């Protein structure tokens, strides 16, 4: 009888050891082998999007396009990557595809303000100015202080011959930017875009000295800011082409840098020739506007 119990205990012990070995083998497979089998679609999508970001930042738009395309194939529900894909297509002049990509982004996230602005830019480059204005209006409905959307809308209105509406928009840009500068001076010191859009609005209003000062402030924040560099160069070229026209003098700066009220407006007639030349040069240089 004792031997029978002993045999049963040995069998139970052997079964327990076998079960332990099987459990250990399963654990090894799950912990060590499973991650090496394959990455998930989500992980691949993130990896490809990161690759696209690096290529885009280096100006390698063809490589960025391929990476973003691979990313949305793996994960078609990422509105941010769809927006980046559209931006890359715009850089390559593929505006029809860009509009479709922005549409994908906006279907996923109708409150994606930057995607609305980017869509407006792509539509504008297709010559669809009115539709582009509609996209800019959607962006401003989400964020009334979106200066990029306002400036681009103003330029579309100007191109459509709606000068009065365009001037109201540019004045609104000045009002909002000045309010932002007064309310958040520390943030304004590091916002090159704010100064650039403010400068462009000043240019459109014929306030050239204030425009140049705003471009200088933008470049003091970011010396490589493409739009500030290009726009300032175009304005200086336009002014120089009419014989180094004397710009209106302004009062010394008070408060936050960049806010300088005009001491005495120059006679309107003196600006007519300058405005004509500036408008012509800016149109020829920026007939196809690009915003990163």
C-alpha positions as CSV (number, residue, x, y, z in Angstrom):
1,X,0.0,0.0,0.0
2,X,2.8,2.4,0.9
3,X,4.4,1.6,-2.5
4,X,1.2,2.5,-4.3
5,X,1.0,5.9,-2.6
6,X,4.7,6.4,-3.3
7,X,4.1,5.7,-7.0
8,X,1.1,8.0,-7.1
9,X,3.1,10.8,-5.5
10,X,5.9,10.3,-8.0
11,X,3.5,10.5,-10.9
12,X,1.9,13.6,-9.5
13,X,5.3,15.2,-9.0
14,X,6.3,14.4,-12.6
15,X,3.0,15.8,-14.0
16,X,3.5,19.0,-12.0
17,X,7.1,19.3,-13.4
18,X,5.8,18.8,-16.9
19,X,3.1,21.4,-16.4
20,X,5.7,23.8,-15.0
21,X,7.9,23.3,-18.0
22,X,5.0,23.9,-20.5
23,X,4.0,27.0,-18.6
24,X,7.5,28.3,-18.7
25,X,7.8,27.6,-22.4
26,X,4.5,29.5,-23.1
27,X,5.8,32.4,-21.0
28,X,9.0,32.5,-23.0
29,X,7.1,32.5,-26.3
30,X,4.8,35.3,-25.1
31,X,7.4,37.5,-23.5
32,X,10.4,37.1,-25.8
33,X,9.2,35.9,-29.2
34,X,5.9,37.6,-29.7
35,X,7.3,41.2,-30.0
36,X,9.8,39.9,-32.6
37,X,7.0,38.4,-34.8
38,X,5.7,41.7,-36.3
39,X,5.0,45.2,-35.5
40,X,1.4,46.3,-35.4
41,X,-0.1,48.5,-38.1
42,X,-0.3,51.4,-35.6
43,X,3.4,51.1,-34.8
44,X,4.4,51.0,-38.5
45,X,2.2,54.0,-39.1
46,X,3.9,56.0,-36.4
47,X,7.3,55.0,-37.5
48,X,6.6,56.0,-41.1
49,X,5.1,59.4,-40.0
50,X,8.2,60.1,-38.0
51,X,10.3,59.3,-41.1
52,X,8.1,61.7,-43.1
53,X,8.6,64.5,-40.5
54,X,12.4,64.2,-40.8
55,X,12.3,64.2,-44.6
56,X,9.9,67.2,-44.7
57,X,12.0,69.2,-42.3
58,X,15.0,68.6,-44.5
59,X,13.1,69.7,-47.7
60,X,13.1,66.1,-49.0
61,X,9.4,66.3,-50.1
62,X,9.4,63.2,-52.4
63,X,10.7,61.1,-49.5
64,X,8.3,62.7,-47.1
65,X,5.4,62.0,-49.5
66,X,6.2,58.3,-49.7
67,X,6.5,58.0,-45.9
68,X,3.2,59.8,-45.2
69,X,1.5,57.7,-47.8
70,X,2.8,54.5,-46.2
71,X,1.6,55.8,-42.8
72,X,-2.0,56.5,-43.8
73,X,-2.2,53.1,-45.5
74,X,-1.4,51.5,-42.2
75,X,-3.5,53.9,-40.1
76,X,-6.1,55.8,-42.2
77,X,-7.7,57.4,-39.1
78,X,-4.9,59.9,-38.2
79,X,-6.1,63.4,-39.1
80,X,-2.6,64.9,-38.3
81,X,-0.8,62.6,-40.8
82,X,-3.4,63.3,-43.5
83,X,-2.8,67.0,-43.0
84,X,1.0,66.5,-43.3
85,X,0.4,64.4,-46.4
86,X,-1.6,67.3,-47.9
87,X,1.1,69.9,-46.9
88,X,3.8,67.7,-48.7
89,X,1.6,67.4,-51.8
90,X,1.2,71.2,-51.8
91,X,5.0,71.6,-51.7
92,X,5.3,69.3,-54.7
93,X,2.6,71.3,-56.6
94,X,0.1,68.4,-56.3
95,X,-2.8,70.6,-55.3
96,X,-5.7,68.4,-56.3
97,X,-4.2,65.5,-54.2
98,X,-3.5,68.0,-51.4
99,X,-7.2,69.1,-51.2
100,X,-8.3,65.5,-51.1
101,X,-5.8,64.8,-48.2
102,X,-7.1,67.8,-46.3
103,X,-10.6,66.6,-46.9
104,X,-9.7,63.3,-45.2
105,X,-8.2,65.2,-42.3
106,X,-11.3,67.3,-41.9
107,X,-13.7,64.4,-42.1
108,X,-11.9,62.9,-39.2
109,X,-11.6,66.2,-37.3
110,X,-13.9,69.0,-38.5
111,X,-12.3,71.4,-35.9
112,X,-8.8,71.0,-37.2
113,X,-8.1,74.7,-37.9
114,X,-4.7,74.3,-39.5
115,X,-6.1,71.8,-42.0
116,X,-8.8,74.3,-43.0
117,X,-6.1,77.0,-43.6
118,X,-4.0,74.5,-45.6
119,X,-7.0,73.5,-47.7
120,X,-7.7,77.2,-48.4
121,X,-4.1,77.6,-49.6
122,X,-4.3,74.6,-51.9
123,X,-7.6,75.8,-53.3
124,X,-6.2,79.2,-53.8
125,X,-3.3,77.8,-55.8
126,X,-5.8,76.1,-58.0
127,X,-7.3,79.5,-58.7
128,X,-10.4,78.7,-56.6
129,X,-10.3,81.9,-54.7
130,X,-13.9,82.0,-53.5
131,X,-13.8,78.4,-52.3
132,X,-10.5,79.2,-50.6
133,X,-12.1,82.1,-48.8
134,X,-14.7,79.7,-47.5
135,X,-12.0,77.4,-46.1
136,X,-10.3,80.4,-44.4
137,X,-13.7,81.4,-42.9
138,X,-14.1,77.9,-41.4
139,X,-10.6,78.3,-39.8
140,X,-11.6,81.7,-38.4
141,X,-14.8,80.3,-37.1
142,X,-12.7,77.8,-35.0
143,X,-10.1,80.5,-34.1
144,X,-11.0,84.1,-34.8
145,X,-7.4,85.1,-34.1
146,X,-5.9,82.9,-36.8
147,X,-3.8,85.6,-38.5
148,X,-2.7,83.4,-41.3
149,X,-6.2,82.6,-42.3
150,X,-7.1,86.3,-42.2
151,X,-4.1,87.5,-44.2
152,X,-4.7,84.8,-46.9
153,X,-8.4,85.7,-47.1
154,X,-7.5,89.3,-47.5
155,X,-5.2,88.6,-50.4
156,X,-7.9,86.5,-52.1
157,X,-10.3,89.3,-51.7
158,X,-7.8,91.7,-53.2
159,X,-7.2,89.4,-56.1
160,X,-10.9,89.2,-56.7
161,X,-11.0,93.0,-56.9
162,X,-12.8,93.4,-53.5
163,X,-10.5,96.1,-52.3
164,X,-12.7,97.5,-49.5
165,X,-13.3,94.1,-48.0
166,X,-9.6,93.2,-48.3
167,X,-8.6,96.4,-46.5
168,X,-11.1,95.7,-43.6
169,X,-9.5,92.2,-43.3
170,X,-5.9,93.6,-43.2
171,X,-7.0,96.2,-40.6
172,X,-8.4,93.4,-38.5
173,X,-5.1,91.6,-38.7
174,X,-3.4,94.7,-37.3
175,X,-6.0,95.1,-34.6
176,X,-5.7,91.4,-33.5
177,X,-1.9,91.3,-33.6
178,X,-1.6,94.6,-31.6
179,X,-4.0,93.2,-29.0
180,X,-2.0,90.0,-28.8
181,X,1.2,91.9,-28.4
182,X,-0.2,94.0,-25.6
183,X,-1.9,91.1,-23.9
184,X,0.9,88.6,-24.2
185,X,4.1,90.4,-24.7
186,X,6.3,87.5,-23.6
187,X,4.6,85.1,-26.1
188,X,4.8,87.8,-28.9
189,X,8.6,87.9,-28.4
190,X,8.9,84.3,-29.6
191,X,6.2,84.3,-32.3
192,X,7.8,85.0,-35.7
193,X,4.6,84.2,-37.5
194,X,2.6,86.9,-35.7
195,X,5.2,89.6,-36.7
196,X,5.3,88.3,-40.3
197,X,1.5,88.4,-40.8
198,X,1.3,91.8,-39.1
199,X,4.1,93.0,-41.5
200,X,2.2,91.7,-44.5
201,X,-1.0,93.5,-43.4
202,X,1.0,96.7,-43.0
203,X,2.4,96.3,-46.5
204,X,-1.0,95.9,-48.0
205,X,-2.2,99.0,-46.2
206,X,0.8,101.1,-47.5
207,X,2.4,101.4,-44.0
208,X,5.9,100.3,-45.2
209,X,8.0,101.4,-42.3
210,X,5.9,99.5,-39.8
211,X,6.0,96.6,-42.2
212,X,9.8,96.6,-42.3
213,X,10.0,96.9,-38.5
214,X,7.7,93.9,-38.1
215,X,9.7,91.8,-40.5
216,X,12.9,92.8,-38.5
217,X,11.2,91.6,-35.3
218,X,10.1,88.4,-37.0
219,X,13.7,87.7,-38.1
220,X,15.0,88.6,-34.7
221,X,12.9,85.7,-33.4
222,X,13.7,83.3,-36.2
223,X,16.5,84.5,-38.6
224,X,15.6,81.7,-41.0
225,X,11.8,82.4,-41.2
226,X,11.2,81.9,-44.9
227,X,8.1,84.1,-45.3
228,X,9.6,87.0,-43.4
229,X,12.8,86.8,-45.5
230,X,11.0,86.6,-48.8
231,X,8.4,89.3,-48.0
232,X,10.9,91.7,-46.6
233,X,13.2,91.3,-49.6
234,X,10.3,91.8,-52.0
235,X,9.2,95.0,-50.2
236,X,12.7,96.4,-50.2
237,X,13.1,95.6,-53.9
238,X,9.7,97.3,-54.7
239,X,10.6,100.4,-52.7
240,X,14.1,100.6,-54.2
241,X,12.8,100.2,-57.7
242,X,10.9,103.6,-57.4
243,X,14.0,105.4,-56.3
244,X,14.4,104.8,-52.5
245,X,11.1,106.4,-51.7
246,X,11.2,108.1,-48.3
247,X,9.1,106.2,-45.8
248,X,6.8,107.9,-43.3
249,X,8.4,108.8,-40.0
250,X,7.1,107.3,-36.8
251,X,7.1,108.3,-33.1
252,X,9.7,106.6,-30.8
253,X,8.6,103.2,-29.5
254,X,6.6,103.2,-26.4
255,X,5.6,100.0,-24.5
256,X,6.0,96.8,-26.5
257,X,8.4,96.9,-29.4
258,X,6.7,97.1,-32.7
259,X,3.8,99.3,-31.8
260,X,4.6,102.6,-33.3
261,X,1.8,105.0,-34.1
262,X,2.4,107.2,-37.2
263,X,3.2,110.8,-36.3
264,X,1.7,112.4,-39.3
265,X,0.3,110.5,-42.4
266,X,2.0,111.3,-45.6
267,X,-0.1,112.9,-48.4
268,X,-2.3,110.3,-50.1
269,X,-1.2,111.3,-53.6
270,X,2.4,110.6,-52.8
271,X,1.6,106.9,-52.3
272,X,-0.3,106.3,-55.5
273,X,2.8,105.5,-57.6
274,X,4.4,103.5,-54.8
275,X,1.3,101.4,-54.2
276,X,1.1,100.6,-57.9
277,X,4.7,99.4,-58.1
278,X,4.5,97.5,-54.8
279,X,1.3,95.7,-55.9
280,X,2.8,94.8,-59.2
281,X,6.0,93.4,-57.7
282,X,4.3,91.5,-54.9
283,X,1.9,90.0,-57.4
284,X,4.6,88.9,-59.7
285,X,6.8,87.5,-56.8
286,X,3.9,85.9,-54.8
287,X,1.4,85.0,-57.5
288,X,1.7,81.5,-56.0
289,X,2.0,81.8,-52.3
290,X,3.5,79.1,-50.2
291,X,3.1,78.7,-46.5
292,X,4.8,75.9,-44.6
